[in-house]
Amino acid sequence: MHFFFDPGITESSTQIQKDELTHFRSLRINPGEQIGISSGKGFGFLATVTDPQSGQISVGERLTESTVSQIHLVQAIAKGGRDELALQACTELGIASATAFQAERSVSRWDSKVEKNLERWEQIAISAIKQSQQLRLPAVSYAPGVSDLRPEGIGLVLDPRATRQLGEVEVGSTYTVVVGPEGGLNESEVAKLVSNGFQTVKLGDSVLRTSTAGAAAIACLKLMSGEFGKRLD
């Protein structure tokens, strides 16, 4: 089933939103075909296509998210689009928000292009929720450095130097996961995050790329919370 995004979708909507029409028409959807539409606000609808060319639809069943845990990603800006790959994968897994931050070892810098890059992050997130059929669009934001970061719920910093494994973390309903850049966070950054209320954890003995570490951690947390099946106690 094809999935689309419309932040203004309601029970009485009769049309695919304008921004989605080009994509909608390119899929050659047939009359009577069922599609999904996400509001990005935690709900959406199933709809039946009545006129593929004009994008007319008939809205049907309401969809609501069944998320058990709320996870906030804090991702260091990284070169080669690795931060964008991280955002895409983590959004597909289902996150509440994504914050880009400038780490001391970040090779790439946003500087005067923060607004432009946040717009790009939002578009990446929109594509990711459509692909993964998520009903919530993560809010995106920017932090100049670790001093500006505070955890919502249980704050976790992924650090291969940590002595505690991720699986040893207490099960909660809200987490904030911090992922460093290519060269990792330096000791002063980790110390600052700990003083701000975070705790350090590691993902086994592996040192993952900045593009994959967040997704691996989020998948583990969702399994631990019971969202991916039986809760691990």
N, C-alpha and C positions, 0 to 999 in steps of 0.2 A: 504494500500500500504506500502511495506517495504521501509525503507529509509536507505541509506548508506553514508559514509563519504569518500571523496577523495579530498585532497587539490590540486591535480594536474589535476582534471577533465577538459576536453575541449570538444568542439563540435566534435572533431575527435577521442575521446577515444573509444576503442573497448573492454576494459577489466576492470573488477572489480579490484581495487587495491589489491595487495598481502595481506596486513594486514586485509582486510575484507573477504577474501575468505573462511576462516573457518566458520565464522558466516553466510556468504551467502549460503554455501552448507548445513548448518544445517537447513535452513528454507525450504528446498525441494521446491524451486521455479520452476515453470513449464516453458517450452519454450513458448515464446510469452507473458509472464506476464510482466506487467509494474512495474518499481521501480523508486524511486527518489534517486538522488545522490547530496549531499550538498558539496560544496567546502569549506565551513566554512568562505568564504570571501564575503558573501552577495549575492551569486548567486548559482545556481545549475542546474540540468537537469533532465527531465524525460527520461527514457531509457527503451528499450524493451530487455528482456533477450532472446538471441538466442541460447546459450548453457549453461545450468545451471551447468554442471559439471566443465567446464573450466572457467566459469565466463565471457563468451563473451557476449557483449551487443551491441546494436545499439542506439546511443544517439539521442534524439529527441528534444522536446521543452525545451527552456531555461527558468529557473525560476529565478525571482528576488525578493528580499525582499521588503516588503511594510511597513517597520517600520516608524512610525511617530515620535516617541521619542527615544532618545539614553540615556540609563540608565547604569551607572557604579555602581556596587556593591562593597562596602568596608566592608568586613566581618571579625569580630574578630575570631581568632582561638579559638575553643571551644572543650571541652572534649566529648568523646563518639561519635565522628563523626558528631556532630551536625552542625559544619561548612560545612561539606561535604553535608549534607542534604540540607542546605541552598543554597549552590552552585548549586546542582542539580535542585532544584525547581525554582530558579531564572533564570537559564539557559533555562529551559523549557519555561519560560515566555518570554525570549528574552532579553538578556543584551549584552552590548558592551564589557564589561570587568569585571573582578573580582579580587579584591585585598585582599589578606589575611593580617591581621595585628595583631601584638602581643599587646594585651591590658594588662593593669596592673593586671586585675583580671582574665586573661586567665589562666585556670588550666593547659591545655596542652601547650607545648612549642615546636617550631620547631628548634630553635637554629642552630645546625650544619646540620640539615636535611632539609634545605629550598629547595634545588634543588630537592631532592627526593619527597618532599610533593607537590611541584609545578607540577611535572610530574604526580603525582596522581590526582591532581586537573584537569589537562588538560584531562586526560583519563575520569574522571567523566563528564566533560563538553562535550567531544565528544559523550559519550553515551547519554547524555541528549539532544543534538541537533538531534541525530538520532531518539530518541524516540518521540520528539516533532516536528520533521520535520522542524527544524530551518535551515536557510541558512548561519548564521554567528556563528562562533566559538568565544566565548569571550576570549580575551587575559587574561592570568592569571599572577599575579605579587605578590610581597611580600613587606610589609613595617614593619620595626622593631617597630614602635610605632606611636602614633597619630601626633607627631611633623612632621612626614614625609608626612602627608596627605594634599592634596590640592584639592578643588572641581573643576570638569569640569562642566560648566553650573551652575545650582542651586544646592548648597550643602546642604544636609539634614542629620541631626543626629537624629535617632530615640531615644527618651528619654521620658519615662513616666512622668518625672517631668516637661516637657515643658508646657507652657501655650497655645501654638498655636497648632491647629489641622492640620493634614496633608492636609485635604480638603481645608484649607485656603491658601495654598501655591499658588503663581502665576503659571499659566500654562506656561511651557517652552518647548523647544525642547531637552534639555540636562539636565540630573540630575546626581548627585552623592549621593548615599544613604549609610550612615554609620550605621552598626549594631554592637552593643556591645556584649560582651561575656555573660556567664550564669548569673553573678552577676551584669551585667550592667557596664557602663563606670563610673568612679569616677568623682567628680566635677572638678578636675584639668584637666582631659582629655577632658571633655566637654568644659571647658573654653579655652583650647588650640585650639580645633577644631573651636570654634566660632571665635577666633582671627585669624584663618587661612582662614576664609571666609564662614564657614558653619553656618546654623541656626538650632535650635532644634525644633522638632515637635513630636507630639504623635499620636498614633493610637487609638483614642477614649479613653475609660476608661480601656481598657484591657491592661495587661502586657503580651506580647507574648514571647514565647521562642525564643532564638537566631536562631533556625532552621527555624522558620516560619515568623518572623517579617519582614525580607527583602522581602520575596515573597508577603506578604500582602501589603506592601508599594508599591512595583513595580506594582502589579495589580491595585492598586488605581491610581497611576500616569498614567498608560496606559489608564485607563478609562477616566481620566481627560483630557488627550491629544487627545482623540477621537480614539485611536487605537483599542479599544474594542467596538466601537459603537459611538453613538451620543456624541459629545463633551459637557462637562459640563461647562457652562460659568457662 
